Amino acid sequence: MLKVVVISQVNDTKFWQDTFSNVWEGQFEISHQNTHQINKETDLVILDFSNDQTNAIDVLTDVSQNLVGKHFLIVSDKKDADLAIEAIRLTAMGFLVRPFKRFELISCLDRLNTAPAGHINSKRKARIITITSYKGGTGVSTTTANLGYTLSQIYQKKTLVIDAAGFSNHVTVLLNAIPKCTLADLCKQGKNLDEGYLSNAVSPIGKNLGIIGGLTKTSDFSDITTEGLEHLMEIAGEAYDYILVDTSTHLLDEISMFFIQKANDLLLLTTFDLLAIRDNRFYIQTLKELGVLEHRIKPIINRQDWYIGSIEPQLIQKQINHTIFHSLPNDWNLCVEATNYGRPVIEVSPNSQLATSFKILAGKITKTDIPEQSGSSNQQPDTLQAEDRKEKKKSILNWF
């Protein structure tokens, strides 16, 4: 008996029973579920995204590890090229668009006896988050540092931050870290780089956060190769849950473009003014022309402030023709204070709107709620103690 599980938000069991009656000669059993846990005895998994308002590619990425060793088929009611490409990458038996023809489903089912079951890598595979912008001064490094710290300390995710923003090394300054190795140093190792070497080369920040420093001299450019970066990401991808990359604002920069193309999520920082909207529209269109999949581009409005003439988000979405992924409130004084003391915002002022917004952003990335912290949030100090400020200020100045 062929055991088929249909995973969808809408229970369409009758449709699939009628459909299989016309294409399958033997006995079969159709069951429906809206969860992603798959029974070991299942012969075929059908992921049906028809009439589903969620992001199909995000869902497919999340459920991919449950498809290891399974034959699976992707179905949608839209001709979604990005979804089809992702289905091929994950070794699906086929991609069907409803209403599909009888022979199309028969062709897919013929592969049950010939196609290998899903062989998705069961090792840890880090999600790559590249943070970028069309110009400097939009808060890319600040967002990278604070999002990385939030993922590692609040969400307890093993996180690696790579400073690929040229010679600025802003992330290391923001987190008061002196990098052991730079991106160029690791690329020079080539195939000799393994997980043990990477672990020793990364500068630890707290429990789950590590940093790779940026360039320090012009000769570093010649040491960075595509092959070196590919190998680094392969090794790091098996060692971390999330890899955050701080990039420069030069779109045609080879290093930045590498990480943009590699990103699972491309966080595009912008501000809330008319010129930024125009530039963002052009930038998003350029990214698409360069082959970046649309669903991976996630605009973030930084320094949102209704009291200084900010434009409504709905108008921005209409103008750039893209959904706003998140907004960060304007708190310039807090950012300056956190920067000067080499501390993340959630340490300097854990109850501030900006700190909360970074926690929400991390929740959107991990697709989970903000974890409960031990003890009441009201008991957390809202600012650094004077002694701690003095010590940290001395430390950050010693970096230079």
C-alpha positions, 0 to 999 in steps of 0.5 A: 500500500502506498502511504501518502501524507499531504502537508498543507494549511487547507485540508484537501484530502478528498481532492487527493483521494480522487486524484490518486484514484485516477493515477495509481493502480494499487492500494493507497492511503491519503492522510492530511496534516498541517505540522511538519513532523513526518512519520517514518512509514510514509512513502510519499510526502506532498507539500501543497502550498495552494491557497497558502499565504505563508512564504512557501520557500521559508516553510520548505527550508524549515521542513527540509531536515524532516524530508531526509530519506523521503520521497517528496513532491512540491505542489503550488497554485502559482508558477513560482520559479524561486520555489521550483528552483528550491524544490530542485535543490532539495531533490524533490521528485517534481514541482506541480502547479495546480490544476495539473494534468494527469500525466504530469502526476503520473510522471512524478510517481514513476520516479518513486522506484527510480529516484533516490530519496531526499538526501539533504545534508543532515549536518548542521547547516547555518542560516546565512544572514547578510546585512547590507545597504545602498550607502553608508551611515544606515546602521548596517554594522550596528544592526549586525553587532546587536542582532548577532548578540541577541541571537547568541545571548537571548535566543541561545543560538550559536552565532558567527559574525563575519566583518566583511565591510572592508577596513572599517572593522566596526563590528569588533569595535562595537562589541569591544573585541580584538579579533584573533584572525581576519577574514584574509587570514582564514582564507589563506589557510585554504583547504587546511582550514577545519572546524578545530582551526576555526574554533581557535581563530574566532574571537569569543564574545560571551557564551555563543557568539564569535567574531572574525575580523575584517581587513587590516591592510591593503594586501589582504585583498589578494589573500581573499579568494572565492575558493577560500570563502567557499571553504570557510562558509562550508566549515562555519556552516557546520559549526554554527546555527547562524552566520551574520555578515557585515558588508560594505556599501559597494555593490560591485565589490567582489567580497560583498557580492559573494556574501549577498549571493550566499545569503538565505536572508538579505537584510537591506538597511534603509532610512525613512526619507524620500531619497532613501526610498528612491535609492532603495527601489533602484537597489532592490531592482539591481539585486534582482537583476544580479540574480538575488531571489526576491523572497530573500531580500528583506528591507529594514527601516532604521531610525523610524521616528514619527516626530521628524517627518517619517513617511508611512510604511505603507507608502514606502512599500508601495514605492519600492514594491517590496514588503518591509520586513522590520522597523527599528526605532530611532534612539540615537543617544542610546546607540552612541552610548552603547558604541562608546562603551563597547556594549550591545544595546540590550546590555546598556538598556535592556528595556528600551524600545530599541533593545526590544525591537532587536529581540523581535527582529531576532524572533522573525529570523528564528521564527520563534517567540522571544524567550523568557529571561530568568528573573523579571525584566523590571529587575534588570538595570536599564543603564550600565553602572558607573564602575562598569562604564569606567572599566569598559571605556578604558577597555574600548580605548585600549583597542586603538 
